[in-house]
Structure formats: C-alpha cells, structure tokens
Amino acid sequence: MQLPERDGDGYLLDMNAWTPEIGRAMAEADGVEIDDVKWNQILKAREYYDDNAVVPPIRKFAKYIEQNQKEVFKMWNTGPMKPITKYGGLPKPTGCV
C-alpha cells in the first residue's frame, strides 16, 4: 500500500487522507503491532477528537476509555498518545503525553 505523505515524525500531512487501512499500514511500516485493544484506543481517540476538536492528554483519555493510565502506558511501551494519534491520523499531541 502506498502511504500518504507524512512529516518527519510520521504523522500524516493531510488528516483527511486517513483510513483504517492506512492507519494499520503506518503502524506496520513503523514495526508496531496493533491488536484489537490498541485499535479500539485509536478509534476512541478519533471519536474524542471528532467530539472535542482536540487531542486529549493521557489522563483525560484514560478516563474517557475507562482504562487505567498505567496500563495504557504499559501496553504501548511509550507515551501512548503519540502512537495513538499518529496511527489514528490525528494531529500531534501537545504537552506531556
């Protein structure tokens, strides 16, 4: 699959180019395995963004998806909002993620 143009951090330059297939292909290209739980988090982040026009901080996002913040960090092995937003075709998060 031909991926749309991305910036130096791997985020889509055009959010409207995102599709679920592109999100999964981006993760695969980055060597990140996306299971059903992670994919659900990505979709929930898109839902939150659609409703609020902003990427939530991890504390607010963990509460939104009703999961323990520490467990979300463990699952992603990194600051979770960066890969969640990247593979969800959302803007880069700001602040502490």
Secondary structure, DSSP 8 states (H G I E B T S, - for coil): -----B-TTS-BS-GGG--HHHHHHHHHHTT----HHHHHHHHHHHHHHHHHSS---HHHHHHHTT--HHHHHHHHTS-THHHHHHHTT-----S--
